[in-house]
Amino acid sequence: MVASEVPGDGFLLDVREDDEWRAGHAPDAVHIPLSELNSRVGEVPNDRDIYVICRSGARSAQAVAAFNNAGWTSSNVEGGMHAWEAAGRPMVSEAGTDPFVA
C-alpha cells in the first residue's frame, strides 16, 4: 500500500528502532521495534487491518509476512517512512527537533 492511501484511522504499526522512532514518526503510529514484535504481539489488534511501516519497507515486509501467516490482515507501507515523508503525511519527533527520517 502506498503511504498516501493509509487511512487516517488505520492501525499504523512502526517497527523501526528507538532512535529512528525518536527522529520522526507518524503521530498516531504504535511503536513496536521488529526485534520486540514476537514478545509484544498481544499489543496488536487481530480484528482490524494493520498497516506496517519501517524506514524503507524491508523490515515491515518481514512483519507483514509473519502477521498474514498467523491470520492477521496486514499491509506493508511501500517505501516506508521515506515515502510517508515524501507524500506529505504528518510527522512528529520525540527528539525536540523537526521530525526527519533517520
Buried (B, 14 or more C-beta within 10 A) or exposed (E): BEBEEBEEEBBBBBBBBEEBBBBBBBEEBBBBBBEEBEEEBEEBEEEEBBBBBBBBBEBBBBBBEBBBEEEBEBBBBBBBBBBBBEBEBEBEBBBEEEBEBB
